[in-house]
Amino acid sequence: MSSDQIDTLDDTLDQCFDEMENNDLEKELTQDKKDNNNEQEIINNELEQEDDEEEEDVLEITFDELLNAINDRYFKLLKKVNTIMENHETINKSIQYDIEYLKDKLIENPFAVLIFITDNYLYCLEQIKDRNSDFFIYQKEKTIKKNGKTIKNKITRIGNKTSLKVILNNIKRETSLSIFNDIIDIFKLLTYEEDNVYNFHDDYLEFIQENFKLNKNFNKISIVLENIDSIIGSFDDDVLEEEEYAKKMEETQKQNKKNISRNKKKKDDNIGQDFLKGVEDTKIAKMAKQISEKINLDDFPILQDPSKLLSTLTNPEEGMSSIGGLMEVVMKEVQSSFQNNDSNENDLVNEAQNIMGKLSGTGLDPMNLMKNMNLDMSNFADLFNKGAQK
């Protein structure tokens, strides 16, 4: 084989090897592309599956299920009002009748409760949101026009037989607020929030169009439908404000009670100081001071034990030797005071009456105080009489 032939053969072999390598590379690239496509497809399938699972997690409530929730809420409200009015025989019976009446109506028409609350509350939902009790309390069943024609007005009812005004006239403000809140909460079930805006569900809007287009309050209802976002949205803000206001009022009342107690204590202290100032310069006070200076506490140990002293005052038979001895010392000193000073019985009696008058002004009853201590005032009278006779 010549050299030229050998070179030609080498070139041919090199060409074959290059083609084989290129084919292998192309196969690898194709396989890689397929693998990438398969991987992306798997990822996409997983993402779609996750989306499906998320959609399954979102519970969509049907209008029928919403009706059941509203029915339950409203019957709870009626039972709550019935419990509140349990001591009012007439209203209590009226509410019981309304509960049974609505139950019977639901058998005939599953929309009975929704029709009732829409007819009675939707047109005045703004007033309910504002907890405007007066709006309902002063509702008149009839209006007489200038031409003498009588027009029947819409009276908001909590049941077929019971008007809301009757309930509000017989409950406290706090209870009325609770009822208004419950009604608003029921209507919130008929709304949804999207982008921070409240709207009624489409099914409810259709329900209103079908059942209330000829209602004489339809214009008022339409205004509420257009402004439901401001009504429901501001309601939550109002609730927060009321809670904050109630908290502040409670704190204010507590502070006022503390101030009253503090002022009363100051007043009592001032009264006590004024009373003592008025007494300390009297002859009786001077006499008492002289007597106290001459009494030796060591001779009367019972005076150093307040519990025993009180016991002897409430039980005269107990410890009378010490009390008797003390009274004897006091009597001698009183007699001595009458002899050595210009004191007389009338002066002391007048001073005593003056002191008693001032003591009465402090709110204390001195006579009852003496009686509770089992002190016999006649003994003191005898004491002064004896002193004066000396």
C-alpha positions in Angstrom: 0.0 0.0 0.0 1.4 3.3 -1.0 1.9 6.2 1.3 -0.8 8.1 -0.5 -3.3 5.4 0.1 -2.2 5.2 3.7 -2.8 8.9 4.2 -6.2 8.7 2.5 -7.2 5.8 4.8 -6.1 7.9 7.9 -8.2 10.8 6.8 -11.2 8.6 6.3 -10.8 7.0 9.7 -10.5 10.5 11.3 -13.6 11.6 9.6 -15.5 8.6 10.8 -14.3 9.1 14.4 -15.4 12.8 14.2 -18.8 11.9 12.9 -19.2 9.3 15.7 -18.2 11.8 18.4 -20.6 14.4 17.0 -23.4 11.9 16.9 -22.7 10.9 20.5 -22.6 14.6 21.6 -25.8 15.3 19.8 -27.5 12.4 21.5 -26.2 13.6 24.9 -27.5 17.1 24.3 -30.9 15.7 23.1 -31.1 13.5 26.2 -30.2 16.4 28.5 -32.9 18.5 26.9 -35.4 15.7 27.4 -34.3 15.3 31.0 -34.6 19.1 31.6 -38.1 19.1 30.0 -39.2 16.2 32.1 -37.9 17.9 35.2 -39.7 21.1 34.4 -42.8 19.2 33.7 -42.6 17.5 37.1 -42.1 20.8 38.8 -45.1 22.3 36.9 -47.2 19.3 37.9 -46.2 19.7 41.5 -47.1 23.4 41.4 -50.4 22.7 39.9 -51.1 20.1 42.5 -50.2 22.6 45.3 -52.6 25.2 43.8 -55.3 22.5 43.7 -54.7 21.7 47.3 -54.8 25.3 48.3 -58.1 25.7 46.5 -59.4 22.7 48.3 -58.3 24.2 51.7 -60.5 27.3 51.0 -64.0 26.5 52.2 -66.7 28.1 50.1 -69.9 28.5 52.1 -73.0 28.2 50.0 -76.0 30.6 50.4 -78.0 27.7 52.1 -75.3 27.2 54.6 -75.2 30.9 55.2 -78.9 30.9 55.8 -78.5 28.2 58.5 -75.8 30.3 60.3 -78.1 33.4 60.2 -81.1 31.4 61.5 -79.1 30.1 64.4 -77.7 33.5 65.3 -81.1 35.2 65.2 -82.8 32.5 67.4 -80.0 32.9 69.9 -80.7 36.6 69.9 -84.4 36.0 70.5 -83.6 33.6 73.4 -81.2 36.1 74.9 -83.9 38.8 74.9 -86.4 36.3 76.3 -84.0 35.6 79.2 -83.5 39.3 79.8 -87.2 39.9 79.9 -88.0 36.8 82.0 -89.4 38.9 84.9 -91.7 40.9 82.5 -94.6 38.5 82.0 -96.2 40.2 79.0 -93.0 40.7 77.0 -91.7 37.3 78.0 -94.8 35.6 76.6 -94.7 37.8 73.5 -91.0 36.8 72.7 -91.9 33.1 73.2 -94.7 33.4 70.7 -92.3 35.1 68.2 -89.8 32.2 68.5 -92.5 29.6 67.8 -94.0 31.7 65.0 -90.6 32.0 63.2 -89.9 28.3 63.6 -93.3 27.5 62.0 -92.5 30.0 59.2 -89.2 28.3 58.5 -91.0 25.0 57.8 -93.0 26.7 55.1 -90.2 29.0 53.8 -86.4 28.5 54.4 -85.9 32.2 53.8 -88.4 33.3 56.5 -85.8 34.6 59.0 -83.8 36.3 56.3 -86.9 38.0 55.0 -87.8 39.1 58.5 -84.5 40.6 59.5 -84.1 42.3 56.0 -87.5 43.9 56.3 -87.0 45.1 59.9 -83.3 46.0 60.1 -81.7 46.6 56.7 -83.5 49.9 56.0 -82.3 51.3 59.4 -78.9 49.6 59.7 -77.2 53.0 60.0 -79.2 53.7 63.2 -78.5 50.2 64.5 -74.8 50.7 63.9 -75.0 54.0 65.8 -76.9 52.3 68.7 -79.5 55.0 68.3 -82.2 53.7 70.7 -84.2 56.9 70.4 -84.8 56.3 66.7 -86.7 53.1 67.6 -88.3 54.2 70.9 -90.0 57.2 69.3 -91.3 55.3 66.2 -95.0 56.0 65.7 -97.3 53.5 64.2 -99.3 56.1 62.4 -98.9 59.6 61.1 -101.8 61.9 60.5 -101.3 64.3 57.5 -102.7 67.9 57.3 -105.4 66.7 55.0 -106.5 64.2 57.7 -105.2 61.2 55.9 -103.6 58.5 58.2 -100.4 56.9 57.1 -99.2 53.6 58.6 -95.5 53.8 59.5 -92.9 51.0 59.6 -92.3 49.9 63.2 -89.1 47.8 63.6 -89.9 44.5 65.3 -87.7 42.0 66.9 -90.5 39.4 66.4 -93.8 39.2 64.6 -95.6 40.3 67.8 -92.9 42.3 69.7 -91.6 45.7 68.6 -88.0 46.7 69.3 -89.1 49.9 71.0 -90.9 47.9 73.7 -87.7 46.0 74.4 -85.5 49.1 74.5 -87.9 50.9 76.8 -87.5 48.1 79.4 -83.7 47.5 79.4 -80.6 49.3 80.4 -78.3 51.1 77.9 -75.6 48.4 78.2 -78.1 45.7 77.3 -79.4 47.6 74.3 -75.8 48.0 73.0 -75.4 44.3 73.2 -78.6 43.7 71.2 -77.6 46.2 68.5 -74.1 44.6 68.3 -75.7 41.2 67.8 -77.9 42.5 64.9 -74.8 44.0 63.2 -72.9 40.8 63.6 -75.7 38.9 61.8 -75.5 41.3 58.8 -71.7 40.9 58.8 -72.3 37.3 57.8 -73.9 38.6 54.6 -70.9 40.6 53.7 -67.3 39.9 52.6 -64.2 42.0 52.7 -62.0 42.5 49.6 -59.2 45.0 49.4 -60.3 46.4 52.8 -63.8 47.1 51.4 -67.0 45.5 52.6 -69.6 44.3 50.2 -72.8 42.3 50.4 -72.7 38.8 48.8 -74.1 38.7 45.3 -76.6 36.1 46.3 -78.0 38.4 49.0 -78.2 41.3 46.6 -80.2 39.1 44.2 -82.4 38.0 47.1 -83.1 41.7 47.9 -84.0 42.5 44.3 -86.3 39.6 44.0 -88.1 40.1 47.3 -87.9 43.8 48.2 -88.1 45.8 45.0 -91.7 46.8 45.8 -91.0 47.4 49.5 -92.0 51.0 50.5 -88.5 51.3 52.3 -86.6 50.1 49.2 -85.1 53.5 48.6 -83.7 53.5 52.2 -82.5 49.9 51.7 -80.7 50.9 48.4 -78.9 53.7 50.3 -77.7 51.1 52.9 -76.5 48.8 50.1 -74.4 51.6 48.6 -72.9 52.5 51.9 -72.4 49.2 53.6 -68.6 49.6 53.6 -68.8 52.7 55.7 -71.4 51.2 58.0 -69.6 47.9 58.7 -66.2 49.4 58.6 -67.0 52.2 61.0 -68.8 49.8 63.3 -65.6 48.0 64.2 -63.9 51.3 64.9 -66.9 52.4 67.1 -66.6 49.2 69.1 -63.0 49.8 69.8 -63.7 53.4 70.8 -66.5 52.3 73.1 -64.2 49.8 74.8 -61.6 52.4 75.3 -64.2 54.9 76.6 -65.6 52.3 79.0 -62.1 51.6 80.2 -61.4 55.3 80.8 -64.7 55.8 82.6 -64.0 52.8 84.9 -60.5 54.3 85.7 -62.1 57.7 86.3 -64.7 56.3 88.6 -62.0 54.5 90.6 -60.0 57.6 90.9 -63.1 59.6 91.9 -63.8 57.1 94.7 -60.2 57.4 95.9 -60.5 61.2 95.9 -63.8 61.1 97.8 -62.3 58.8 100.3 -59.2 61.0 100.7 -61.2 64.2 101.0 -63.5 62.5 103.6 -60.5 61.5 105.6 -59.1 65.0 105.4 -62.5 66.4 106.4 -62.7 64.0 109.4 -59.2 64.9 110.4 -60.1 68.6 110.3 -63.3 68.0 112.3 -61.3 66.1 114.9 -58.7 68.9 115.1 -61.3 71.6 115.4 -63.2 69.6 118.0 -60.0 69.1 120.1 -59.2 72.8 119.8 -62.6 73.7 121.1 -62.3 71.3 124.1 -58.8 71.7 125.3 -59.4 75.2 126.9 -62.5 74.2 128.9 -62.7 73.7 132.6 -63.6 70.1 132.1 -60.4 69.5 130.0 -58.2 71.2 132.7 -59.9 69.2 135.4 -59.3 66.0 133.4 -55.6 67.0 132.9 -55.1 67.6 136.6 -56.8 64.3 137.5 -54.7 62.3 134.9 -51.5 63.8 136.2 -52.3 62.6 139.7 -53.3 59.0 138.7 -50.4 56.5 139.1 -50.6 53.9 136.3 -48.6 51.5 138.4 -51.5 51.5 140.9 -53.9 50.5 138.1 -52.2 47.9 135.9 -55.5 47.3 134.1 -55.1 50.7 132.4 -52.0 49.4 130.7 -53.9 46.5 129.0 -56.5 48.0 126.6 -58.1 44.6 126.0 -58.8 44.1 129.7 -59.9 47.6 130.1 -62.5 47.2 127.3 -63.5 43.9 128.8 -64.3 45.6 132.2 -66.3 48.3 130.4 -68.5 45.8 128.6 -68.6 43.4 131.5 -68.8 45.5 134.7 -68.4 42.4 137.0 -64.9 41.8 135.6 -62.1 43.7 137.3 -64.3 46.0 139.3 -61.8 46.4 142.1 -59.4 48.3 139.8 -62.2 50.3 138.1 -63.8 51.0 141.5 -60.4 52.2 142.8 -59.9 54.4 139.8 -63.4 55.9 140.2 -62.7 56.6 143.8 -59.5 58.6 142.9 -61.4 60.5 140.2 -64.2 61.4 142.6 -61.7 62.7 145.2 -60.0 64.8 142.6 -63.3 66.2 141.3 -64.3 67.1 144.8 -61.0 68.8 145.4 -61.3 70.7 142.2 -64.7 72.1 143.3 -63.2 73.2 146.6 -60.0 74.8 145.3 -61.4 76.5 142.2 -64.2 78.7 141.2 -65.9 75.8 139.4 -69.5 75.1 139.9 -71.9 72.5 138.6 -73.7 74.8 136.2 -70.4 75.8 134.5 -69.4 72.2 134.0 -72.9 71.2 132.8 -72.9 74.0 130.2 -69.4 73.1 129.0 -70.4 69.4 128.8 -73.5 70.3 126.7 -71.4 72.5 124.4 -68.9 69.6 123.9 -71.7 67.2 123.2 -73.1 69.6 120.6 -69.7 69.8 118.9 -69.3 66.1 119.0 -72.7 65.6 117.4 -71.6 67.8 114.5 -68.8 65.3 113.8 -71.4 62.6 112.9 -70.8 60.6 116.1 -73.6 59.9 118.6 -72.1 60.3 122.0 -75.1 58.9 123.9 -75.0 55.7 121.9 -71.3 55.5 122.4 -71.8 55.7 126.1 -74.6 53.1 126.0 -72.4 50.7 124.0 -69.8 51.0 126.7 -72.4 50.2 129.4 -71.6 53.5 131.2 -74.3 54.8 133.5 -74.5 58.5 133.1 -76.4 58.9 136.4 -73.2 57.9 138.2 -71.4 60.8 136.7 -74.3 63.1 137.7 -74.0 61.9 141.2 -70.3 62.4 141.1 -70.6 66.1 140.1 -73.4 66.6 142.7 -71.2 65.3 145.5 -68.4 67.4 144.3 -70.5 70.5 144.3 -71.9 69.8 147.8 -68.5 69.7 149.3 
